[in-house]
Amino acid sequence: MKKILLSLLLLLPVVVFGQGLDVQPRRVIDTPTAWTLPRAGFDLTMRAFGNGGAFLSLSVGVSNQFMFGASYGGTQILGEDSLQWNRSPGIMVRYNLIPESFALPAVSIGFESQGYGRFIKTVPDRTVKTSAGRDSTISSKEVNRYANKSLGFYAVASKSYAFFEHLDFHGGVNFTLERDDDDGDINLFTGGALAFNQDFELLGEYDFALNDTPNKVGLGEGTGYLNAGLRLNIRKIVYIELYLKNILKNRRGANNFNREFQITYFQYIL
């Protein structure tokens, strides 16, 4: 917590003297929107999550239709246990096929290899009940996935309406490359945001988790991932976000929902 407060204090001069722009969000919480960074714009994001985890990501707008980025992190970064870095850096590319208009939503395609939560290499041995009521042991298996799988390839549509400050709706389909747990199905996701004014925004999203269903090594329980959050906009330069994730406890062994924190800095390169 002290490190987070120190980071916020270091950003105060940037907030006071920086010049921002009212850019549309590139993400609800974990799920993407169809909007991209403006040309020559960039954002630097830090997210903190459970198990002392954190990752940094940097995204750049090459044009008003195309952006790319990279990220890297791990768990036990905060704390006294040994650091557990992710297997590899995450990459992200997004291209806006159809700009938003009065009648049509924005439509984008993209790829993301950065998942959320800790990186899980293996699922340990566990005991389950057979249909005959007997105990059966399922051996450990390599799964090489994040707690919340990366999107992989995706397509998403977004539409914004002038309700209060704005009301946004998003929906998309994705195909993850994290398939070692035998769940390689095409997945669906949806989300929305309601901004009451220029400072505060309520966030919500639902991942159907069709690619993380209950099976011998899968982690999901079949209810999907429901997330909610609050976004604070400071001079359209710094965005501070608080999340409640996995509200439906859609993970084997989950006793409660997750609490996460994110801070994003937006500016222009030139």
C-alpha positions as CSV (number, residue, x, y, z in Angstrom):
1,M,0.0,0.0,0.0
2,K,2.9,2.4,0.8
3,K,4.3,1.8,-2.7
4,I,0.9,2.5,-4.3
5,L,0.6,5.8,-2.4
6,L,4.1,6.8,-3.3
7,S,3.3,6.2,-7.0
8,L,0.3,8.4,-6.8
9,L,2.3,11.2,-5.2
10,L,4.9,11.0,-7.9
11,L,2.1,11.4,-10.5
12,L,0.7,14.6,-9.0
13,P,3.0,17.0,-11.0
14,V,1.9,15.2,-14.2
15,V,-1.7,15.7,-13.3
16,V,-1.3,19.3,-12.5
17,F,0.7,20.4,-15.5
18,G,-0.1,17.7,-18.1
19,Q,-2.5,18.2,-21.0
20,G,-5.1,15.5,-21.5
21,L,-7.8,14.6,-24.0
22,D,-11.2,13.0,-23.6
23,V,-10.3,9.7,-25.2
24,Q,-12.6,6.7,-25.2
25,P,-11.6,3.8,-23.0
26,R,-9.8,0.9,-24.6
27,R,-11.1,-1.6,-22.0
28,V,-14.0,-2.1,-19.7
29,I,-12.2,-4.1,-17.0
30,D,-10.6,-7.2,-18.6
31,T,-12.6,-7.2,-21.8
32,P,-11.7,-4.8,-24.7
33,T,-13.7,-2.1,-26.3
34,A,-13.7,-1.4,-30.0
35,W,-12.0,2.0,-29.5
36,T,-8.4,2.7,-30.1
37,L,-5.8,5.2,-28.9
38,P,-5.6,8.4,-31.1
39,R,-2.6,8.8,-33.3
40,A,0.6,9.5,-31.3
41,G,-1.2,8.8,-28.0
42,F,0.1,6.4,-25.4
43,D,-1.0,5.0,-22.1
44,L,1.0,3.4,-19.3
45,T,-0.9,1.1,-17.0
46,M,-0.1,-0.6,-13.7
47,R,-2.5,-3.2,-12.3
48,A,-2.2,-4.8,-8.8
49,F,-4.0,-8.1,-8.1
50,G,-4.0,-11.0,-5.6
51,N,-1.0,-13.1,-4.5
52,G,1.1,-9.9,-4.5
53,G,0.7,-9.7,-8.3
54,A,1.2,-6.8,-10.6
55,F,1.9,-6.1,-14.2
56,L,2.8,-3.0,-16.4
57,S,1.6,-2.4,-19.9
58,L,2.4,0.2,-22.5
59,S,0.1,0.9,-25.5
60,V,0.7,3.3,-28.4
61,G,-1.6,4.7,-31.1
62,V,0.1,4.4,-34.5
63,S,-2.9,5.9,-36.2
64,N,-6.5,6.7,-35.3
65,Q,-7.4,3.1,-36.3
66,F,-4.4,1.0,-35.2
67,M,-2.7,0.6,-31.8
68,F,-0.3,-2.0,-30.3
69,G,1.2,-2.6,-26.9
70,A,3.2,-4.9,-24.6
71,S,2.9,-6.0,-21.0
72,Y,4.8,-8.0,-18.4
73,G,4.4,-8.9,-14.7
74,G,4.1,-11.7,-12.2
75,T,3.0,-12.7,-8.7
76,Q,4.6,-12.2,-5.3
77,I,6.0,-8.9,-6.5
78,L,4.7,-7.4,-3.3
79,G,5.5,-9.5,-0.3
80,E,8.4,-11.7,0.9
81,D,7.9,-14.9,-1.1
82,S,10.0,-15.7,-4.2
83,L,9.0,-13.8,-7.3
84,Q,7.0,-15.7,-9.9
85,W,7.3,-14.0,-13.3
86,N,4.8,-14.7,-16.1
87,R,6.0,-17.2,-18.7
88,S,6.5,-14.5,-21.4
89,P,5.6,-10.8,-22.0
90,G,2.1,-10.1,-23.3
91,I,1.5,-8.5,-26.7
92,M,-1.6,-6.6,-28.0
93,V,-2.7,-5.3,-31.4
94,R,-6.0,-3.8,-32.3
95,Y,-7.4,-2.4,-35.6
96,N,-10.6,-0.4,-35.9
97,L,-12.5,-1.7,-38.9
98,I,-15.5,0.5,-38.7
99,P,-15.5,3.9,-36.8
100,E,-18.5,4.6,-34.6
101,S,-21.2,6.7,-36.2
102,F,-24.7,7.8,-35.3
103,A,-26.3,4.6,-36.7
104,L,-23.4,2.1,-36.4
105,P,-21.2,0.9,-33.6
106,A,-17.5,0.9,-33.8
107,V,-16.1,-2.6,-34.7
108,S,-12.5,-3.7,-34.2
109,I,-10.4,-6.9,-34.4
110,G,-7.4,-7.7,-32.4
111,F,-5.1,-10.1,-30.6
112,E,-4.0,-10.2,-26.9
113,S,-1.8,-12.7,-25.2
114,Q,-1.9,-11.1,-21.7
115,G,-4.3,-12.8,-19.3
116,Y,-5.3,-11.7,-15.8
117,G,-4.5,-13.0,-12.4
118,R,-1.6,-15.4,-11.7
119,F,0.0,-17.6,-14.3
120,I,-0.8,-21.3,-13.6
121,K,1.6,-23.9,-15.0
122,T,0.0,-27.0,-13.6
123,V,-3.2,-28.1,-11.9
124,P,-2.4,-30.3,-8.9
125,D,-3.8,-33.8,-8.1
126,R,-7.4,-33.7,-6.9
127,T,-10.0,-36.2,-5.8
128,V,-13.5,-36.3,-7.4
129,K,-16.6,-38.4,-6.9
130,T,-17.5,-40.8,-9.7
131,S,-21.1,-41.5,-10.8
132,A,-21.0,-44.6,-8.6
133,G,-20.1,-42.4,-5.6
134,R,-16.5,-43.6,-5.4
135,D,-13.4,-41.4,-5.0
136,S,-11.2,-41.0,-8.1
137,T,-7.9,-39.2,-8.3
138,I,-7.2,-36.9,-11.3
139,S,-3.5,-36.5,-11.8
140,S,-1.8,-33.2,-12.2
141,K,-1.5,-31.7,-15.7
142,E,0.3,-28.8,-17.3
143,V,-2.2,-26.1,-18.3
144,N,0.0,-23.1,-18.9
145,R,-2.7,-20.5,-18.5
146,Y,-3.7,-17.4,-16.6
147,A,-6.4,-17.5,-13.9
148,N,-8.4,-15.5,-16.4
149,K,-7.4,-16.7,-19.9
150,S,-6.0,-14.2,-22.4
151,L,-8.3,-13.2,-25.2
152,G,-6.3,-14.5,-28.0
153,F,-8.0,-13.4,-31.3
154,Y,-11.1,-11.4,-30.9
155,A,-13.7,-9.1,-32.6
156,V,-15.7,-6.5,-30.6
157,A,-18.3,-3.9,-31.2
158,S,-18.9,-0.7,-29.1
159,K,-21.6,1.9,-29.0
160,S,-21.9,5.1,-26.9
161,Y,-25.0,7.1,-26.1
162,A,-25.6,10.5,-24.5
163,F,-27.2,9.4,-21.3
164,F,-26.0,11.3,-18.2
165,E,-22.4,11.9,-19.3
166,H,-22.4,8.8,-21.5
167,L,-23.6,5.2,-21.5
168,D,-21.5,2.6,-23.4
169,F,-22.3,-0.9,-24.5
170,H,-19.8,-3.5,-25.7
171,G,-20.0,-7.1,-27.0
172,G,-17.6,-9.5,-28.6
173,V,-16.3,-12.9,-29.4
174,N,-12.8,-14.4,-28.8
175,F,-10.7,-17.5,-29.3
176,T,-7.9,-18.0,-26.8
177,L,-4.6,-19.8,-27.5
178,E,-4.5,-21.1,-23.9
179,R,-6.0,-24.5,-24.6
180,D,-3.9,-27.0,-22.7
181,D,-6.8,-27.6,-20.3
182,D,-8.8,-29.0,-23.3
183,D,-11.2,-25.9,-23.3
184,G,-10.6,-24.3,-26.7
185,D,-14.1,-23.2,-27.4
186,I,-15.0,-19.9,-29.0
187,N,-16.0,-17.5,-26.2
188,L,-18.4,-14.5,-25.8
189,F,-18.1,-11.4,-23.6
190,T,-20.1,-8.3,-23.0
191,G,-19.8,-5.1,-20.9
192,G,-21.0,-1.6,-20.3
193,A,-20.1,1.7,-18.5
194,L,-22.2,4.5,-17.1
195,A,-20.5,7.9,-16.5
196,F,-22.6,10.2,-14.3
197,N,-20.2,13.1,-14.9
198,Q,-16.7,13.7,-16.2
199,D,-15.1,12.3,-13.1
200,F,-16.8,9.0,-12.1
201,E,-17.8,6.0,-14.1
202,L,-19.4,2.7,-13.1
203,L,-18.1,-0.4,-15.0
204,G,-19.5,-3.9,-15.5
205,E,-18.7,-6.8,-17.7
206,Y,-19.6,-10.5,-18.1
207,D,-17.3,-13.1,-19.6
208,F,-19.4,-16.2,-20.5
209,A,-16.2,-18.3,-20.0
210,L,-17.2,-20.9,-22.6
211,N,-13.5,-21.7,-22.9
212,D,-13.2,-22.4,-19.1
213,T,-15.9,-24.9,-18.4
214,P,-15.9,-27.6,-15.7
215,N,-13.9,-30.6,-16.8
216,K,-11.1,-32.7,-15.4
217,V,-8.5,-29.9,-15.4
218,G,-10.6,-26.8,-16.1
219,L,-10.8,-24.1,-13.4
220,G,-14.3,-22.7,-14.1
221,E,-17.5,-23.8,-12.4
222,G,-19.8,-22.9,-15.4
223,T,-21.3,-19.6,-14.2
224,G,-19.0,-17.3,-16.1
225,Y,-17.0,-14.3,-14.8
226,L,-18.9,-11.3,-13.6
227,N,-16.8,-8.1,-12.8
228,A,-17.7,-4.6,-11.6
229,G,-15.7,-1.5,-11.0
230,L,-15.4,2.2,-10.5
231,R,-13.2,4.5,-12.6
232,L,-12.0,8.0,-11.5
233,N,-10.9,10.4,-14.2
234,I,-8.3,13.0,-13.1
235,R,-8.0,15.8,-15.6
236,K,-8.4,13.2,-18.4
237,I,-4.7,12.2,-17.8
238,V,-4.7,9.8,-14.9
239,Y,-7.4,7.1,-14.5
240,I,-7.7,5.3,-11.2
241,E,-9.8,2.2,-11.1
242,L,-11.0,-0.2,-8.4
243,Y,-12.4,-3.6,-9.4
244,L,-14.5,-6.4,-7.8
245,K,-13.8,-9.5,-9.9
246,N,-15.3,-13.0,-10.1
247,I,-18.3,-12.0,-8.1
248,L,-20.0,-15.3,-9.0
249,K,-17.0,-17.2,-7.6
250,N,-16.6,-19.0,-10.9
251,R,-13.3,-20.8,-10.0
252,R,-12.6,-24.1,-8.3
253,G,-11.8,-23.4,-4.7
254,A,-12.8,-19.7,-4.8
255,N,-14.1,-18.5,-1.4
256,N,-14.6,-14.8,-2.3
257,F,-14.4,-12.4,-5.1
258,N,-11.1,-10.7,-6.1
259,R,-10.2,-7.0,-5.3
260,E,-7.9,-5.3,-7.8
261,F,-6.5,-1.8,-8.4
262,Q,-5.4,-0.2,-11.6
263,I,-3.9,3.2,-12.5
264,T,-3.4,4.5,-16.1
265,Y,-1.5,7.5,-17.4
266,F,-2.4,8.9,-20.8
267,Q,-0.5,11.4,-22.8
268,Y,0.9,12.2,-26.3
269,I,4.3,11.2,-27.5
270,L,4.8,14.5,-29.4
